């Protein structure tokens, strides 16, 4: 994610147990799970209808004039869902700055950067099929956390190669992305997140045929596991500097959140299906930077076999030389 700072959503109350900010719509504290104080927070949240996929579980905006009887991600049937609990809304929508032609070109360029083990004609032979514009949703957190870490290093190892070390560290994390998308995987969201300009957000877009707008289908207080996993990924990047010595292994962290504030954002992307030799593959292109792409791509079996055979031949040649020299 970019380093631009986000303004935290104004907190209307604080948790009575851990004092973390409680935001509009929270039924429970996102840190400790304590029920929120008062009904005002619940009443202020938006109650909506959305389309739920019966296959992959994706939730997208429902509009009477822009209907989607089948899921655009997996093709399964969709039905209108009216949740009883309030549903969180994206506060800002980042605009598309890449058009469909630019997304297709970004995909083609990406296919040419995948390395030796891909088919030589992949870039020229791939044909783009479906291309779906999408706003996927996620939380962006600022958090104060207590990090417990453990790792092995060479410091204090004596006769052994490694010695165990552990400790705790307070850490302030900024702009930690936790995806709430069902249509895109968490790995896909993380892979394209680095190309977004979080300071470019604006109001919700008008519904248009063919453009998917995902909805938050859970509150942040019900997504504590996903939030903690996101905070642990962010903390892991800092933890290596706390381990003594120059070599380390088995680094792990556990995070205890103390305070959380969040922004709810909708991120633009294109989901593309491309065909290579009669087989379909999926890719996702960042809607603000066509150079940021993730997806699946075929491998060249012939090249893999060639490398294996070449490696075996090299080993056989080395063995033969050793035998000759040993005589």
Beta strands, then each sheet from edge to edge (+ up, - down):
strand 1: 13-14
strand 2: 21-22
strand 3: 50-53
strand 4: 59-61
strand 5: 78-81
strand 6: 92-94
strand 7: 127-153
strand 8: 163-179
strand 9: 201-202
strand 10: 212-213
strand 11: 248-276
strand 12: 279-286
strand 13: 293-295
sheet 1: 1+ 2-
sheet 2: 4+ 3- 5+
sheet 3: 8+ 7- 11+ 6+ 9-
sheet 4: 8+ 7- 10-
sheet 5: 8+ 7- 11+ 12- 13+
end
